[in-house]
Amino acid sequence: MLCYPIIEFQDKLYQVKRKIRESHSPIIDAWKEVTNSDTVLRKDGYFWFVEEIVEVEIEEFTPWEDA
C-alpha cells in the first residue's frame, strides 16, 4: 500500500500523486491520466498532480494481541 501525502488547498483536501518540475515540460494530460489525478496545481516550480479527497473513512487500528 502506498502512502501519498495529503495537502489542503482552497479548503479542500488533496492526495498528492506526483510532483514534476516545470522545467521538464511534462505533457500535463498524459501525466493526469497516468497518475489518476483530477487536478493539477502549480507551486514552487513544480506541477503537483493531485486527487481530491471527497469522503474520508476512519478505520480503528487494533494492535496485535496474543491469542
MOGIHU-V90127 format. One record per helix or strand of 3 or more residues. SS is the DSSP state (hx for helix, st for strand). FROM is the first residue (numbers start at 1). TO is the last residue. Records with the same first field share a line. If there is no record, write none. Layout:
SS = FROM-TO ; FROM-TO
//
This chain:
st = 6-9 ; 12-21 ; 39-43 ; 46-52
hx = 22-24 ; 28-35
//
